[in-house]
Amino acid sequence: MTIRSAQVIAAAALALTAVLLGAGFIIGPAAAQTPSTAPEIDVAYQAILGNPKIIKTLEEIKLDDDTALTEQKRITEIPAPPSKEKVRAEYFLMRMQELGFKDASIDSEGNVIALRKGSGGGRPKLVVSAHLDTVFPEGTDVSVKEKDGVILAPGIGDDARGLAALLSLIKCINANDVATVGDVMFVGTVGEEELGNLRGVKALFRDHADIDGFISIDGLGITRVVNQATGSHRYEMIFKGPGGHSFQEFGLPSAIHAMGRAIAKIVDLQTPSDPKTTFTVGTVRGGTSVNAIASEARMAVDMRSDSTEELLKLEARLLDLVKQAVVEENARWKSDKMTVEIKLIGDRPAGFVSMDSPIVQATRRAVTVITRTPRVTFAGSSTDSNLAMSLGIPAVTIGGGGEGGNWHSRNEWYKPVDAYYGPQNALLTMLVLTGLDGVSKPALAVRQRK
Ligand SMILES: [Zn+2]
């Protein structure tokens, strides 16, 4: 995941429904409501945090901290290169089965799925997920090293932490028979990173039209919540012409000249700053020698926006300019030999979940209860939640717990500081959304079924 922007939301009241003291949650007086938290969310929290089974489950998640860290390291050491997540997926499936989901399975795209039924006949249905893939190619040394309390390994945080947090959550709710109203679908997704282009969640939402909400555990810190999806489209453009000697065959169109014309047009495009919409020609390659008319040149272009509509507008204009550049290069030399091949190499949809939405409010409330921090940062990012948000399905991406850095690099590090906050936060957010059977109603609305 990558951070785009951050908007700091300060919850007004510091009073919390529960205070974490030592090993136990002590229930405090009724919380002063934060101005933007819906009363039904507060009522649900009061009820859930007053339930002894949930207090016990939260405590067990804390006690499971070391085991979860061992699990995180084990997952990290199973390579999961882009499009080659199978071995890690099989391990994850086995763990889900061992933790009680006998019917867990791997779908046609490679996602690992376990359905945990509630009492409400699948209404609502919430996905809680983490991604299986890493950015690291085959052959990368993924062995875990430790130095002075810092754990080093490619992928140790992104997203081995999310997967470990998910397993810890599953283990503790199953051990305590926590009964929800809505169904929960636990998913290990494939294809989240880079050119995976969210193929895992694309398949998930194609195959399951009845998903009402989506949570991705990706990233670490739990006071930062992603409720905006930055969309991106990326293209490779390959200009091809006859090529020839720069002196003897002068008069033929050049692939580099055509690409230069295209770039000169692209750089003058105007895009809105709100919703933020951007473009760049990221790489160029081409030509064979200084004294040859280039027969081939290629460039990679990245376009991003917080709005799908703006992204598509920009894309239409930019692609048109590229085609115009080819027409002009041919016209300049009275030729028809210059061509361009336009290949879509990246496609992530944009979206946004409003601050009033129950999923955002439930998450904010859970974070304040768990951390006793009244500040939650809401940010834009590119994660599995992009797809749900683009479909209008309420979604957030939350942290798995702990601290870390050097994402997507071989020097990625992780420190298990209050790591159990991750699965605790996921538990509370999940329960408010699905409802706790006999205790609270689901805060997540059931979408219209097609
Ligand atoms: Zn990630």
Boltz pocket constraint, residues with backbone or C-beta under 6 A from the ligand:
constraints:
  - pocket:
      binder: B
      contacts: [[A, 1], [A, 131], [A, 158], [A, 159], [A, 192], [A, 218], [A, 219]]
      max_distance: 6.0
